[in-house]
């Protein structure tokens, strides 16, 4: 079947297909994972090559998602202007682009970082680009919960890029994002319930109703707050991070309660927006606290050395 291209594609169309805002948030989490993996500085080449490789592989999976969901995107106001949905970019062009940047990203990670990080990115690509996009999204209302594991991996990618190993600290960062994903997406699903119902995507509000979804947003938000304080409990972070995590968690709980009360009609979309800010700031606090702790340890070591030698 021949493809009909209604407009000439621009570089912005290919850039949009990579879901840059989502990828940027992923790269922030990966960067934090890199810096948390070591008390010392991270080599610049690992930072640059790691982020470029991770970003390209993530962008490749996003392009596959655009192609697979084109028929759905055409029917939803939020997505109907996407490049594949409008025909500005054809499916073959999109797949070629996805293959080029995906393979390029894998090669950068394999030869420039380490094979473990490359393998983990490939697993995530398969999980999101194929398993979630072609199966989970349409098969079960738990699509976000199960599929969230694939999207929660970026901080582990950053961690393994530095350590070349899978360690509890990196897995804990994955747990935080895994717990964050359901309330983040279900809030959006509440706001777009009618659109999801129209295109036959079994999001939780469509299959189990709004009240059930609202309650589960609150429950998962509480789980998220508990998970977010674990870095402090295990000694991975200090009081600065704890204060930031609790303050940000209180904000998330506020919006989750607002959703349950169902008085403010804008609560779902405001919760969705806050959740993005929440994750960025939470990982920012992790990073800031990490280097303050490292600085304190370094200063204490110098003082101890000075005491011994004088």
Secondary structure, 3 states (H helix, E strand, C coil): CCCCCCCCCCHHHHHHHCCHHHHHHHHHHHHHHHHHCCCCCCCHHHHHHHHHHHHHHHHHHHHHHHHHCHHHHCCCCCCCCCHHHHCCCCHHHHHHHHHHHHHHHHHHHHHHCCHHHHHHHHHHHHHHHHHHHHHHHHHCCCHHHHHHHHHCCHHHHHHHHHHCCCCHHHHHHHHHHHHHHHHHHHHHHHHCHHHHHHHCCCCHHHHHCHHHHHHHHHHHHHHHHHHHCHHHHCCCCCHHHHHHHHHHHHHHHHHHHHHHHCCCCCHHHHHHHHHHHHHHHHHHHHHHHHHHHHHHHHHHHHHHHHHHHC
